[in-house]
Amino acid sequence: MGLFDKLAGWLGLKKKEVNVLCLGLDNSGKTTIINQLKPSNAQTQDIVPTIGFSIEKFKTSSLSFTVFDMSGQGRYRNLWEHYYKEGQAIIFVIDSGDKLRMVVAKEELDTLLNHPDIKHRRIPILFFANKMDLRDALSSVKVSQLLCLENIKDKPWHICASDAVKGEGLQEGVDWLQGSVQFQNGSLLV
């Protein structure tokens, strides 16, 4: 059973739709994380870089997920904002071993947080400090400091150290996200 199935079970929901945006710079591990979150029979063996974006839909016994896997390549990042209105949760993936582009990741995060479709919503943001298996990877605490996550006061957020290839740290993130996404009378509250 994949992590999405577990999330659906914990939420105890009947076919509710959750739109999750998966964002981050190119080569941060977004597609690998999404692949790990799928039920094991739907996982693919070969992960290739996302060009533009891809939409993954997962139906579990009680929940329907739509995950927008957005390319992190510079020329495609302007596409992200076209999906902000539909997003009910955000997964932001950071390559913890790419110290040189940490500044770029922070700039993209700041642009996201200041966008009119995100700025005034309490949309939960899950950060994966990914590639913790790399020898020179920064800790999740250091990534949090470099991205100034402590300045995010108006949205629930959480950061997890992860190794997407092995699936490590993803469960903690999904546990947090399912606790942050709330439904009331069949409507998602963000």
C-alpha positions in Angstrom: 0.0 0.0 0.0 1.4 3.4 -1.0 1.6 6.5 1.2 -1.4 8.0 -0.6 -3.5 5.0 0.4 -2.3 5.4 4.0 -3.1 9.1 3.9 -6.6 8.4 2.6 -7.2 5.9 5.4 -6.1 8.3 8.1 -8.3 11.1 6.7 -11.3 8.7 6.7 -12.7 10.6 3.7 -15.1 9.4 1.0 -13.7 10.3 -2.4 -12.6 13.8 -1.6 -10.4 15.6 -4.0 -7.1 17.1 -2.9 -5.0 19.1 -5.3 -1.3 19.1 -4.3 1.3 21.2 -6.1 4.8 19.7 -6.1 7.3 22.5 -6.7 11.1 23.0 -6.5 14.1 23.6 -8.7 15.0 21.1 -11.4 16.8 18.0 -10.2 15.6 18.3 -6.6 13.7 15.0 -6.7 10.1 16.0 -7.1 9.2 13.3 -9.6 11.0 10.7 -7.5 9.0 11.7 -4.4 5.7 11.6 -6.3 6.7 8.1 -7.6 7.4 6.9 -4.1 4.0 8.2 -2.9 2.1 6.2 -5.5 0.8 2.8 -4.7 3.6 0.3 -5.3 1.8 -1.2 -8.4 1.7 2.2 -10.0 5.3 3.2 -9.5 7.7 3.5 -12.4 11.3 2.2 -12.5 12.8 4.9 -14.7 12.4 8.6 -13.6 13.1 11.2 -16.2 13.1 15.0 -15.8 9.7 16.6 -16.1 9.4 19.0 -19.0 6.7 21.5 -18.5 4.5 19.6 -16.0 2.8 16.4 -15.5 -0.4 15.5 -13.7 -0.7 12.4 -11.7 -4.0 11.2 -10.4 -4.3 8.6 -7.7 -7.6 7.1 -6.6 -7.5 5.3 -3.3 -10.4 3.7 -1.4 -11.5 7.0 0.1 -9.5 9.9 -1.5 -8.7 11.2 -5.0 -5.4 13.0 -5.3 -4.3 15.2 -8.2 -0.7 16.0 -8.0 0.8 18.6 -10.3 4.4 17.8 -10.8 5.8 21.1 -12.1 9.1 21.3 -13.9 11.8 23.2 -11.9 13.7 24.2 -15.0 14.1 28.0 -15.1 12.2 28.4 -18.4 9.1 26.5 -17.0 8.9 28.0 -13.5 6.5 30.7 -14.8 4.0 28.0 -15.4 3.7 27.3 -11.6 1.5 30.3 -11.0 -1.2 29.1 -13.3 -2.0 26.3 -10.8 -1.8 28.2 -7.5 -5.6 28.8 -7.3 -6.3 25.0 -7.6 -3.6 24.0 -5.1 -4.9 23.0 -1.6 -1.4 21.9 -0.4 2.1 22.4 -1.6 5.1 20.1 -1.5 8.3 22.2 -2.0 11.4 20.0 -2.7 14.9 21.2 -2.1 18.1 19.5 -3.2 20.0 19.6 0.1 23.3 18.8 -1.7 23.0 21.8 -4.1 24.4 24.6 -1.9 25.1 26.8 -4.9 21.4 27.0 -5.9 20.0 27.4 -2.4 19.7 31.2 -3.1 17.7 30.4 -6.3 15.4 28.1 -4.3 14.8 30.9 -1.8 14.0 33.4 -4.5 11.5 31.0 -6.1 9.9 30.3 -2.6 9.6 34.0 -1.9 8.0 34.5 -5.3 5.5 31.7 -4.5 4.7 33.1 -1.1 4.1 36.6 -2.4 1.9 35.6 -5.3 -1.7 36.9 -4.9 -3.2 33.4 -5.3 -1.1 32.1 -2.3 -0.3 35.1 -0.1 -3.6 35.4 1.7 -4.4 31.7 2.0 -3.4 29.3 4.9 -2.3 26.7 2.4 -0.1 24.1 4.1 3.4 23.8 2.8 5.5 20.6 3.2 9.2 21.1 2.6 11.4 18.1 1.8 15.1 18.7 2.3 15.8 15.9 -0.2 19.0 14.0 -1.1 20.1 13.5 2.5 22.1 10.5 1.3 24.6 12.8 -0.3 27.9 13.2 1.7 27.8 17.0 1.6 24.0 17.4 2.1 22.9 20.2 4.4 20.8 19.3 7.4 17.1 20.1 7.3 17.8 22.7 10.0 20.4 24.4 7.8 18.1 24.3 4.8 15.4 25.9 6.9 17.7 28.6 8.0 18.9 29.4 4.4 15.4 29.5 3.1 14.3 31.7 6.2 11.4 29.4 6.8 10.9 30.8 10.3 9.6 34.0 8.6 6.6 32.1 7.3 4.0 33.1 10.0 0.7 32.9 8.1 0.8 29.4 6.8 1.3 26.0 8.4 4.6 24.5 7.2 6.9 21.6 8.1 10.3 20.5 6.8 11.5 16.9 6.6 14.8 15.4 5.8 14.3 12.9 3.0 16.0 10.5 0.6 13.4 10.1 -2.2 15.2 7.2 -3.9 14.9 5.1 -0.7 11.6 6.6 0.4 13.2 7.8 3.7 11.5 10.8 5.4 8.5 10.8 3.2 6.2 9.1 5.7 6.9 11.9 8.3 5.9 14.5 5.7 2.8 12.7 4.6 1.8 12.3 8.3 2.2 16.1 8.8 0.4 17.0 5.6 -2.6 14.8 6.3 -2.9 16.5 9.7 -2.7 20.0 8.1 -5.3 19.4 5.4 -8.7 19.6 6.9 -12.2 19.1 5.5 -15.4 20.5 6.8 -18.9 19.7 5.3 -17.2 18.2 2.2 -15.1 21.2 1.5 -11.4 21.6 2.0 -10.3 24.3 4.4 -7.1 26.1 3.5 
